Amino acid sequence: QCSNGFDLDRASGQCLDIDECRTIPEACRGDMVCVNQNGGYLCVPRTNPVYRSPYLNPYSNIYPPPPAPGAVPNYPTVTRPLVCRFGYRVDENNQCADIDECRYGYCQQLCANVPGSYSCTCNPGFTLNDDGRSCQDVNECTGENPCTQTCVNTYGSFLCRCEPGYELEADGVNCSDMDECSFSEFLCQHECMNEPGSYYCVCPSGYILLDDSRSCQDINECENRNFTCTSQQTCFNIQGDYKCLDPVRCEEPYLQINENRCMCPAENPGCRDQPFTILYRVMEMVSGRSVPSDIFQMQATTRYPGAYYIFQIKSGNEGREFYMRQTGPISATLVMTRPVKGPRTIQLDLEMITVNTVINFRGSSVIRLRIYVSQYSF
């Protein structure tokens, strides 16, 4: 900005004198003429020797020649200091030099110096306020959602979040389904099925899914009468299935005492080397049961004076998965020593040998144990 009487020269950035005698109409009136000065002008009489009319025709002899001019008076010259426009300053060479406003922190974030001024800009995620200096956060989430799911605005930026069951991809914007079933085999007791954003558990045939949505419970087809056994058969429930048991039929020379016991009469010569009784028992067991595990108990119903008892597995233990552990004088426990995988049916003859040295007697009884091993471990 220049003071009165000067005008800015945009090419040089300096303030130059204004010739008021040319720019102001009738700057001087009457018999006065205008004389331009540095930063102003003077009105002097036409008769003043310093004035020379620009309209006088030098070739005209109408008027006599003017008198010889006298000495030009020495009017004082008005000198003013150099004034630079806004954004400039006088340097050591008495020239107008640009001021670097960015050095003074006029802008809140980014500043770009330009000749005679400066320009403020903002970092990505901000917009310039009306004052041209300060910056305001841009809420990227209010317009078109830049995320595939949930957008969370932050100061100067934003974050993308995914709904439960999804995970954020490497680009930080897109969400992809999370395969929960691949993380752990314990999410479901049986089988895990992945679906977009979630998963669900399913149970095999013969089971129902419990309220915890992961555990399976056996359906007792025998109690629900959802079986195909005949009227002569007995429904026996096992985990995940059922079996139709045929009635016990005693083979010669045995006689049937009740529905599950056969006896070989002592008076029958064919019974001499046979067990005195055969008792039929049925049990079920899940696949892969932990070992060692006590699964069945056996004991004598009567104890005779002078007698002792020996317990052993007579047949069916070819894989050596079981053994008999005697737990008392008249009792023993069947112990499983190796895991058994199902589905499988095992039949063991558990023998109790009675030895009486007083009367020199030796006899045996057998429990024919049928074990149904289910397909699954639950």
C-alpha positions in Angstrom: 0.0 0.0 0.0 1.4 3.4 -1.1 0.9 6.8 0.6 -1.0 9.6 -1.0 0.6 10.9 -4.2 2.1 7.5 -5.1 0.8 4.5 -7.0 2.0 0.9 -6.9 4.0 -0.4 -9.8 3.0 -4.1 -10.0 6.0 -5.0 -12.1 8.6 -3.7 -9.6 6.6 -3.7 -6.5 7.6 0.0 -5.8 5.6 3.1 -5.2 5.9 5.7 -8.1 4.9 9.3 -8.1 1.5 10.2 -9.6 1.5 13.2 -12.1 -1.5 15.0 -10.8 -1.2 17.6 -13.5 -2.2 15.0 -16.0 -4.6 13.0 -14.0 -6.6 15.8 -12.2 -8.8 17.9 -14.5 -8.3 21.7 -13.8 -5.9 21.0 -11.0 -5.1 24.8 -11.0 -7.7 27.4 -11.9 -7.6 30.9 -13.2 -4.2 32.3 -14.2 -2.4 29.5 -12.3 -0.6 26.5 -13.9 0.1 23.1 -12.5 3.7 22.0 -11.8 4.1 18.3 -10.7 6.2 17.5 -7.6 7.4 14.2 -6.0 4.3 13.1 -4.2 2.2 16.2 -5.0 2.0 19.3 -7.3 2.2 23.1 -7.2 0.0 25.8 -8.8 2.1 28.8 -9.9 1.2 32.0 -11.9 1.6 31.8 -15.7 3.9 34.8 -15.5 6.3 32.9 -13.5 9.5 32.4 -15.5 9.5 28.7 -14.7 6.3 28.2 -16.6 6.5 27.6 -20.4 3.2 27.3 -22.2 2.9 24.1 -24.2 0.5 26.0 -26.5 2.9 28.8 -27.6 3.8 28.5 -31.3 7.5 29.2 -31.6 7.2 30.2 -35.3 4.5 32.8 -34.7 5.7 36.5 -34.9 2.5 37.9 -33.7 3.9 38.5 -30.3 7.3 39.9 -29.6 9.8 37.5 -28.3 9.7 36.9 -24.6 12.3 38.3 -22.5 15.3 36.3 -21.7 14.6 33.9 -18.9 16.2 34.6 -15.7 17.6 32.1 -13.3 15.4 29.2 -12.5 14.4 29.4 -8.9 15.4 26.5 -6.7 12.2 25.1 -5.3 12.7 22.7 -2.5 12.2 19.0 -3.6 10.0 17.0 -1.3 11.7 13.6 -0.6 9.9 10.8 1.1 11.2 7.4 2.4 10.5 4.4 0.1 7.1 2.9 1.1 6.5 -0.8 0.1 3.1 -2.3 -0.3 1.6 -4.8 2.1 3.6 -8.0 2.1 6.8 -6.4 1.2 9.6 -4.7 3.3 12.5 -2.4 2.5 15.7 -4.5 2.3 19.3 -3.4 2.8 19.5 -2.4 -0.8 16.6 0.0 -0.3 14.4 -2.3 -2.4 11.0 -3.8 -1.6 11.5 -7.5 -0.8 8.8 -10.1 -0.2 8.0 -11.0 3.5 7.9 -14.7 4.2 4.8 -14.8 6.4 5.1 -18.6 6.9 8.0 -18.0 9.3 5.6 -16.4 11.8 3.1 -19.3 12.0 0.1 -17.6 10.5 -1.3 -20.9 9.4 -2.5 -23.7 11.7 -1.2 -26.5 9.4 0.3 -25.9 6.0 1.6 -22.5 4.7 2.7 -21.6 1.2 4.5 -18.3 0.7 3.6 -16.3 -2.4 4.9 -12.8 -3.5 3.4 -10.2 -1.2 1.2 -12.7 0.7 0.8 -16.3 1.8 -1.7 -19.1 1.4 -2.9 -21.6 4.1 -3.9 -25.2 3.3 -4.8 -28.2 5.5 -3.6 -31.7 5.7 -5.8 -34.5 4.2 -8.8 -35.1 6.4 -9.2 -31.3 7.2 -10.9 -28.4 5.5 -9.9 -24.7 5.7 -12.1 -22.5 7.8 -13.5 -19.2 6.6 -10.8 -17.3 8.4 -8.3 -18.7 5.8 -5.9 -19.9 8.6 -7.4 -22.5 10.8 -8.4 -26.1 9.9 -11.4 -28.1 10.8 -11.7 -31.9 10.9 -13.7 -33.5 8.0 -16.2 -36.2 9.1 -15.7 -38.6 6.3 -18.4 -40.9 7.7 -21.3 -38.4 7.2 -21.2 -38.6 3.4 -20.9 -41.7 1.3 -19.6 -44.5 3.5 -15.9 -45.2 2.6 -16.1 -48.5 4.5 -17.9 -51.6 3.5 -19.5 -51.9 6.9 -19.0 -49.4 9.9 -17.2 -46.1 9.6 -15.7 -44.4 12.7 -14.5 -40.8 12.4 -11.2 -39.8 13.9 -9.4 -36.5 14.1 -8.1 -35.9 10.6 -9.1 -39.4 9.3 -11.4 -42.3 9.9 -11.4 -46.0 10.8 -13.3 -48.9 9.3 -14.7 -51.6 11.6 -16.4 -54.9 10.8 -19.4 -56.5 12.3 -19.0 -59.6 14.5 -18.1 -62.6 12.4 -16.1 -60.5 9.9 -12.5 -59.3 9.9 -10.9 -56.2 8.4 -8.8 -56.9 5.3 -5.3 -55.5 4.7 -6.7 -52.5 2.8 -8.3 -51.3 6.0 -11.7 -50.7 4.2 -13.2 -54.1 3.2 -14.5 -56.8 5.5 -14.3 -60.5 4.8 -16.1 -63.3 6.5 -14.3 -64.9 9.4 -14.2 -68.7 9.3 -14.7 -69.4 13.0 -14.7 -73.1 12.4 -11.1 -73.0 11.3 -10.0 -71.4 14.6 -10.8 -74.2 17.0 -12.2 -77.7 16.9 -13.9 -77.2 20.2 -16.5 -74.7 19.0 -18.9 -77.5 18.3 -19.1 -80.9 19.9 -19.6 -82.6 16.6 -19.4 -80.5 13.4 -19.0 -76.7 12.8 -20.6 -75.1 9.8 -19.4 -71.7 8.7 -21.8 -69.1 7.2 -21.3 -65.4 6.4 -20.7 -63.5 9.6 -21.3 -66.5 11.9 -21.3 -70.3 12.3 -23.6 -72.9 13.6 -23.2 -76.4 15.0 -24.9 -79.6 13.8 -25.3 -82.9 15.4 -25.2 -86.4 13.8 -28.3 -88.5 13.3 -29.6 -89.8 16.6 -28.7 -86.6 18.5 -30.3 -83.2 19.2 -28.6 -79.8 19.6 -28.8 -78.5 23.2 -29.6 -74.9 24.2 -25.9 -74.0 24.4 -25.9 -74.4 20.5 -22.8 -76.5 20.6 -23.5 -79.7 22.6 -25.2 -82.8 21.3 -27.5 -85.0 23.4 -28.6 -88.5 22.5 -32.1 -89.1 21.5 -33.5 -92.1 23.4 -35.5 -93.8 20.7 -36.6 -96.5 23.1 -38.3 -94.0 25.4 -39.8 -92.1 22.5 -40.9 -95.4 21.0 -39.2 -94.3 17.8 -37.8 -97.7 16.8 -38.5 -100.6 14.5 -38.0 -103.5 16.9 -40.5 -106.3 16.8 -42.8 -107.2 19.7 -40.5 -110.1 20.6 -37.4 -107.9 20.6 -36.2 -105.5 23.3 -35.2 -102.0 22.4 -31.8 -101.1 23.9 -30.7 -97.5 23.6 -27.1 -96.5 22.8 -25.6 -93.1 22.2 -26.8 -91.9 18.8 -28.6 -95.2 18.0 -30.5 -98.2 19.4 -30.3 -101.9 19.1 -33.1 -104.5 18.9 -32.1 -107.4 21.2 -33.5 -110.9 20.5 -34.7 -112.9 23.4 -32.0 -115.1 25.1 -32.1 -118.7 23.9 -30.2 -121.3 25.9 -28.2 -123.9 23.9 -28.0 -127.5 24.8 -27.3 -128.8 27.4 -28.4 -125.5 29.2 -31.8 -124.8 30.5 -33.3 -121.4 30.6 -33.9 -120.2 34.2 -35.2 -116.7 33.4 -35.0 -114.2 30.6 -31.3 -113.8 30.7 -29.9 -116.8 32.6 -29.0 -120.3 31.5 -28.0 -123.2 33.8 -26.3 -126.5 33.0 -27.7 -129.2 35.4 -25.0 -131.0 37.4 -26.6 -134.4 36.8 -26.2 -133.9 33.1 -22.9 -135.6 32.0 -22.6 -133.0 29.2 -22.3 -130.2 31.8 -19.2 -131.6 33.5 -16.7 -129.3 31.8 -19.1 -126.4 31.2 -19.8 -123.4 33.3 -22.6 -124.0 35.8 -24.5 -120.8 34.8 -24.3 -118.3 31.9 -25.7 -114.8 32.7 -26.3 -112.5 29.7 -25.6 -108.8 30.2 -25.6 -105.8 27.8 -24.0 -102.4 28.2 -23.1 -99.4 26.0 -20.0 -97.3 25.8 -19.0 -94.2 23.9 -16.2 -94.3 21.4 -12.7 -93.4 22.6 -13.5 -93.5 26.3 -10.5 -92.5 28.4 -8.3 -95.3 29.8 -7.7 -96.9 32.2 -11.4 -97.1 33.0 -13.5 -99.4 35.2 -16.5 -100.4 33.2 -18.1 -103.5 34.8 -18.2 -105.2 38.2 -18.5 -109.0 38.9 -19.0 -110.7 42.3 -20.1 -114.0 43.8 -23.6 -114.0 45.2 -22.8 -116.7 47.8 -19.7 -117.3 49.8 -19.0 -120.8 51.0 -16.7 -121.8 53.9 -13.3 -122.8 52.6 -13.9 -121.5 49.1 -12.0 -118.9 47.1 -12.7 -117.3 43.8 -10.7 -116.6 40.6 -11.8 -114.0 38.1 -10.6 -114.0 34.5 -11.6 -113.1 30.9 -12.4 -116.5 29.3 -12.9 -115.2 25.7 -13.4 -112.1 23.5 -10.2 -110.3 24.6 -8.1 -111.0 21.6 -7.0 -107.4 21.3 -6.0 -107.3 25.0 -8.1 -104.2 25.5 -9.4 -105.4 28.9 -8.3 -107.2 32.0 -9.9 -108.4 35.3 -8.7 -106.7 38.5 -9.7 -108.5 41.7 -11.0 -106.0 44.2 -12.0 -108.3 47.0 -12.3 -112.0 48.0 -15.5 -112.4 46.1 -15.4 -109.5 43.6 -13.5 -108.2 40.6 -13.7 -105.2 38.1 -13.4 -105.3 34.4 -10.9 -102.6 33.4 -10.5 -101.2 29.9 -6.8 -100.5 29.2 -6.9 -99.4 25.6 -9.3 -96.9 23.9 -11.9 -98.6 21.8 -13.2 -96.8 18.6 -16.8 -97.4 17.5 -19.1 -98.3 16.1 -18.2 -101.8 17.3 -19.8 -104.7 19.2 -17.6 -106.6 21.7 -18.6 -109.8 23.5 -16.6 -110.9 26.5 -17.1 -114.1 28.6 -16.1 -113.1 32.1 -15.5 -116.2 34.2 -15.6 -116.6 38.0 -14.0 -119.9 39.1 -15.0 -121.3 42.5 -12.4 -123.5 44.3 -13.2 -125.3 47.5 -10.4 -127.4 48.9 -12.5 -128.7 51.8 -14.8 -130.6 49.6 -12.4 -130.8 46.6 -14.8 -128.8 44.4 -14.0 -126.7 41.3 -16.7 -125.0 39.3 -17.3 -121.8 37.3 -19.9 -119.3 36.2 -19.8 -117.0 33.2 -21.2 -113.6 32.5 -21.5 -113.1 28.8 -21.1 -109.4 28.4 -22.0 -107.7 25.1 -20.7 -104.1 24.8 -22.0 -101.8 22.1 -19.5 -99.0 21.4 -21.1 -96.0 19.8 -19.8 -94.2 16.7 -19.0 -90.9 18.5 -17.4 -89.9 21.7 -20.5 -88.3 23.2 
